[in-house]
Amino acid sequence: MKKLRIMGTASTVLIVLILVNVYIGYHLLILVQEGLPSISTGWFWSIFMLVAFAYVVGRIPLPRSLKPVGRLFKVIGSYYLACMEFAVIMLPLADIFYGVLRLTGVQLDRYVIEAGITLVVLLIVFLVWGSINAWSSVVRTHSLQIDKSTGHSLPLTIAVASDLHLGNIVGNRHLKRLVKRINEMQPDLILLPGDVLDDSIEPFIRNRMDETLRQLKARYGIYAVLGNHEYYGGSIEQYTKVMDNIGIRVLQDEIVEVAGTYIVGRKDKTADAMEAAGRLSVPELLSGIDLARPVIMMDHQPTGFDVAAKAGVDVLLSGHTHRGQIAPNHWITKRLFELDWGYLRKEKLHVVVSSGFGTWGPPIRLASRSEILKLDIMLEGSKKYSDDAAVSGNTVFI
């Protein structure tokens, strides 16, 4: 039954995508025929549909000699996804405007050319503006007060970067910006709340991105959790080993104690569907720890705030949503999640959801920015570092 539901959903999505692209392709053909009236419609539709489904084609396993071709298709397909979203919004508006003008008796002989040029210019602006938002990161600071003590009264500076999506699109160039900005903070901790990989681990290994990540520095260490895309890639064991080799521990329903503070790493929600044992509940995960100490939890998808608050979590860090990545998708994510981006206080729980550092699909962002979080955690009786001796961390395995 579960497989039938998955197949039914996939079939529905495929049919919708075909219909949408037929609609887009029809309009593009009309515009192209204005300049090239003799163009072969057969060739047009063959090339257009190949581009429209290039992202899917790029994910097909290919022989090693053809893998560069697959990567090229994936890049082309990623950018087309942004163009498709633009077209889905703008073409109906152009059709409605055409209908209004026709009803009012306006001469429409040059409407296709004029509307087409206008839409192409707007598309270029959309892609340039969106690229700037995707590749130029901002640092957002949150000062969080926790009424608990660590036993040494030291404040904590935590750098957080979710949704790096390292792969064929987001690579070493953008990753080096992350390393530079985070190291400038001189953080006590670095936390990576999931989707470090875009899906496949192959470009991560091939481009030696692990060597770039190795350059991250934090007083008490670097910790990550799995996101849904690590599960989609299917190389979790290899990924966790690579990360461990560069000093980044991937927590899978595990807890570490660092400088008197518990760092909790949950498996992603996808584990419930893709692993027989699923994942532990928050109360199960926290059982046996001293809740008089601060508890900071990473859970990739921003859900279960009430449960986390009642279980004794002080700070919950998530990503996943990208804040929709491209407007107006942020209206959708805002309805799907209690908090899709930013900060929320739930009883004593501080929830912070990041829009992420990288991008899925096209490296385009509108109404969202590539971001890194800087958390200033102020604890009960916090002092400056110069007031207390440095405290070394230790690890608790659960």
C-alpha positions in Angstrom: 0.0 0.0 0.0 2.8 2.4 0.9 4.6 1.7 -2.4 1.3 2.3 -4.3 0.9 5.7 -2.5 4.5 6.7 -3.5 3.9 5.6 -7.1 0.6 7.5 -7.2 2.2 10.7 -5.8 5.1 10.4 -8.2 2.8 9.9 -11.2 0.6 12.9 -10.2 3.7 15.1 -9.9 5.0 13.9 -13.3 1.7 14.6 -15.0 1.5 18.1 -13.5 5.1 18.9 -14.5 4.3 17.7 -18.1 1.2 19.9 -18.3 3.0 22.9 -16.8 5.9 22.6 -19.3 3.5 22.1 -22.2 1.9 25.4 -21.2 5.3 27.1 -20.9 6.6 25.5 -24.1 3.5 26.6 -26.1 4.1 30.3 -25.2 7.8 30.0 -25.9 7.1 28.5 -29.3 4.8 31.3 -30.2 7.6 33.8 -29.3 10.3 31.9 -31.2 8.1 31.6 -34.3 7.9 35.4 -34.4 11.6 35.5 -35.2 12.0 32.0 -36.8 8.7 31.2 -38.6 10.3 28.2 -40.3 11.4 26.5 -37.1 10.6 22.8 -36.8 8.1 22.2 -34.1 9.3 18.7 -33.6 12.9 19.9 -33.0 11.6 22.7 -30.7 9.6 20.4 -28.5 12.4 17.8 -28.3 15.0 20.3 -27.2 12.6 22.1 -24.9 11.4 19.0 -23.1 15.0 17.8 -22.7 15.9 21.1 -21.0 12.7 21.1 -19.0 13.5 17.6 -17.5 17.3 18.1 -17.5 17.4 17.9 -13.7 15.8 14.5 -13.8 18.0 13.4 -16.7 21.1 14.5 -14.7 20.1 12.2 -11.8 20.1 9.1 -14.0 23.2 6.9 -13.2 25.6 7.0 -16.0 28.9 5.3 -16.9 32.0 7.1 -15.5 32.9 8.5 -18.9 29.5 10.2 -19.2 29.2 11.6 -15.7 30.3 15.1 -16.8 27.4 15.1 -19.2 25.0 14.2 -16.3 26.5 17.0 -14.2 25.9 19.5 -17.0 22.3 18.4 -17.3 21.8 18.8 -13.6 23.2 22.3 -13.7 21.0 23.2 -16.7 18.0 21.7 -15.1 18.6 23.5 -11.8 18.5 26.9 -13.5 15.5 25.8 -15.6 13.6 25.2 -12.3 13.9 28.8 -11.5 12.9 29.8 -15.0 9.9 27.5 -14.7 8.7 29.1 -11.5 9.1 32.6 -13.0 7.1 31.4 -16.0 4.3 29.9 -13.9 3.8 33.2 -12.3 4.3 35.6 -15.2 2.7 33.8 -18.2 -0.8 33.7 -16.7 -0.5 37.4 -16.0 0.6 38.0 -19.6 -2.4 36.0 -20.8 -4.8 37.8 -18.6 -3.4 41.2 -19.8 -3.8 40.0 -23.4 -7.4 39.1 -22.8 -8.2 42.5 -21.2 -6.5 44.4 -24.0 -8.4 42.3 -26.6 -11.8 43.0 -24.9 -11.0 46.7 -25.0 -10.2 46.7 -28.7 -6.5 47.5 -28.4 -4.3 46.7 -31.4 -2.4 43.5 -30.6 -0.3 42.9 -33.7 3.0 43.4 -31.7 1.8 42.0 -28.4 3.8 38.8 -28.6 7.1 40.5 -29.3 6.6 43.3 -26.8 5.4 41.0 -24.1 8.1 38.5 -24.9 10.9 41.1 -24.6 9.4 42.4 -21.4 9.3 38.9 -19.8 12.9 38.2 -21.0 14.2 41.4 -19.4 12.3 40.6 -16.1 13.7 37.1 -16.2 17.2 38.4 -16.4 16.6 40.8 -13.5 15.1 37.9 -11.5 18.1 35.6 -12.2 20.7 38.3 -11.4 19.0 39.5 -8.2 18.3 36.0 -7.1 21.9 35.0 -7.7 23.2 37.9 -5.6 20.9 36.8 -2.7 22.1 33.2 -3.1 25.8 33.8 -3.2 26.3 36.8 -0.9 25.7 35.6 2.7 24.6 37.6 5.7 25.3 36.9 9.4 22.3 37.1 11.6 22.9 37.4 15.4 20.5 36.1 18.1 21.2 36.8 21.8 19.6 34.0 23.8 19.2 34.1 27.6 19.1 30.6 29.3 18.3 30.5 33.0 20.6 27.6 33.7 24.2 27.3 34.8 27.0 25.3 33.2 29.1 25.3 36.4 31.7 27.7 35.0 29.6 30.8 34.1 31.0 31.3 30.6 28.9 32.6 27.8 28.9 30.6 24.5 29.3 31.9 21.0 27.8 29.4 18.5 28.1 29.6 14.7 25.2 27.8 12.9 25.0 27.0 9.2 22.3 24.8 7.9 21.5 23.5 4.4 24.8 23.9 2.8 23.7 21.6 0.0 27.3 20.9 -1.2 27.3 19.3 -4.6 27.5 20.2 -8.3 26.0 23.6 -7.8 27.2 24.8 -4.4 30.9 24.1 -4.3 34.2 25.1 -2.8 34.0 28.7 -3.8 30.8 29.3 -1.7 32.1 27.0 1.0 35.2 29.0 1.5 33.1 32.0 2.2 31.4 30.1 4.9 34.7 29.0 6.5 36.0 32.6 6.4 32.9 34.2 7.9 32.6 31.6 10.7 36.3 31.6 11.6 36.1 35.4 11.9 33.5 34.9 14.7 36.0 32.7 16.7 33.1 30.6 17.9 33.1 28.2 20.8 31.0 25.8 18.9 30.0 25.2 15.3 26.7 23.4 14.6 25.5 22.2 11.2 21.8 21.3 11.4 21.5 19.0 8.4 21.6 18.9 4.6 25.4 19.5 4.4 25.2 17.4 1.2 22.9 18.2 -1.7 22.2 14.5 -2.1 25.0 12.5 -3.8 28.3 12.4 -1.9 30.3 12.0 -5.2 30.9 15.8 -6.0 31.7 16.4 -2.3 34.5 13.8 -2.5 35.6 14.6 -6.1 36.1 18.3 -5.3 37.7 17.6 -1.9 35.1 19.8 -0.1 36.0 17.9 3.1 39.4 19.5 3.0 37.7 23.0 2.9 35.4 22.0 5.8 38.4 20.8 7.7 39.5 24.5 8.0 36.6 25.4 10.3 37.8 26.1 13.8 35.9 26.1 17.1 37.0 26.1 20.7 34.8 23.1 21.7 34.3 21.4 18.4 32.0 21.0 15.4 28.9 18.9 15.3 26.3 18.1 12.6 23.1 16.2 12.1 21.6 14.4 9.1 19.1 16.2 6.9 16.6 14.7 4.5 19.1 15.1 1.6 21.7 13.0 3.3 19.1 10.2 3.3 18.2 10.8 -0.3 21.9 10.5 -1.3 22.1 7.0 0.4 25.7 7.4 1.5 25.2 8.1 5.2 27.8 5.6 6.5 30.5 7.0 4.1 29.5 10.6 4.8 29.7 10.2 8.6 33.2 8.6 8.2 34.4 11.4 6.0 33.1 14.0 8.4 34.6 12.2 11.4 38.0 12.1 9.6 38.0 15.9 9.4 36.9 16.4 13.1 33.2 16.9 12.5 31.0 14.5 14.4 27.6 13.7 12.9 25.1 13.1 15.8 22.5 10.5 15.0 20.1 10.4 18.0 23.1 11.2 20.2 24.2 13.7 22.8 27.5 15.2 23.6 28.3 17.3 26.7 30.5 20.3 25.8 31.6 22.9 28.4 28.8 22.0 30.7 26.2 22.1 27.9 24.4 19.3 26.2 24.4 19.2 22.4 21.6 17.0 21.2 21.5 15.7 17.6 18.4 14.1 16.3 18.1 11.9 13.2 16.1 13.6 10.5 12.4 13.0 10.3 13.1 11.0 7.1 14.5 8.3 9.2 11.0 7.3 10.2 10.3 6.3 6.6 13.7 5.1 5.5 15.0 3.2 8.6 13.3 0.3 10.2 13.9 1.6 13.7 13.1 5.2 12.8 14.3 7.8 15.3 14.0 8.3 19.0 11.4 10.7 20.4 12.7 13.8 22.2 11.8 12.5 25.7 13.5 9.1 24.9 16.6 10.9 23.7 16.9 13.2 26.7 16.2 10.6 29.3 19.0 10.3 31.8 20.6 13.7 31.3 20.8 16.5 33.9 18.1 19.0 32.7 19.6 21.6 35.1 22.3 22.0 32.5 21.6 23.9 29.2 20.3 21.7 26.4 20.8 22.7 22.7 19.2 20.5 20.1 19.6 20.2 16.4 16.6 18.8 14.5 16.8 19.5 10.7 13.1 19.9 10.1 11.3 22.5 12.2 8.6 20.5 13.9 7.6 19.4 17.4 8.3 22.6 19.2 5.8 21.8 22.0 7.3 18.4 22.6 10.8 19.9 22.8 9.8 22.6 25.2 8.1 20.1 27.6 11.1 17.8 27.4 13.4 20.5 28.7 15.2 21.6 25.5 16.4 25.2 25.8 17.5 26.0 22.2 16.1 24.2 19.1 18.0 24.7 15.9 16.5 23.8 12.5 16.7 24.6 8.8 15.2 22.7 5.9 12.7 25.3 4.7 15.1 27.7 3.0 12.3 30.2 3.7 10.8 29.0 0.4 14.0 30.0 -1.3 12.2 31.7 -4.2 9.2 34.0 -3.6 6.3 33.5 -3.3 7.2 30.0 -1.9 7.7 31.6 1.5 3.9 32.0 1.7 3.7 28.2 1.4 6.4 27.4 4.0 4.9 29.9 6.4 1.7 27.9 6.3 3.3 24.5 6.5 5.5 25.2 9.5 4.8 26.9 12.9 8.0 28.8 12.2 9.6 28.6 8.8 12.3 31.2 9.5 13.6 33.4 12.2 13.1 33.2 16.0 10.2 32.0 18.2 9.9 31.7 22.0 7.9 28.7 23.1 7.6 28.8 26.9 11.3 28.6 28.0 12.4 27.2 24.6 14.2 29.4 22.1 13.5 28.2 18.5 15.8 29.4 15.7 15.1 28.3 12.1 17.7 29.3 9.4 17.0 29.9 5.8 20.2 28.1 5.1 23.6 28.8 3.6 23.3 27.0 0.2 20.4 26.3 -2.2 18.5 23.3 -3.5 18.1 23.3 -7.3 18.8 26.7 -8.8 21.3 29.0 -6.9 18.5 31.6 -6.8 16.9 33.3 -3.8 14.1 35.8 -3.7 12.6 36.9 -0.3 15.3 34.8 1.3 19.0 35.2 1.8 22.0 32.8 2.2 22.7 33.2 5.9 24.9 32.1 8.8 23.7 32.4 12.4 25.7 33.7 15.3 24.2 32.7 18.6 25.3 34.5 21.8 24.2 32.2 24.6 24.0 34.0 27.9 23.7 31.7 30.8 22.9 32.2 34.5 25.7 34.3 35.9 27.5 34.5 32.6 30.9 36.3 32.7 33.5 37.1 30.1 36.1 34.6 29.1 38.8 36.6 30.9 36.9 36.1 34.2 37.1 32.3 34.2 39.6 29.7 33.1 38.8 27.9 29.9 36.8 24.7 30.3 37.5 21.6 28.3 34.6 19.6 26.9 33.8 15.9 27.3 31.6 13.5 25.4 28.5 11.6 26.5 27.3 8.8 24.3 23.7 7.9 24.4 
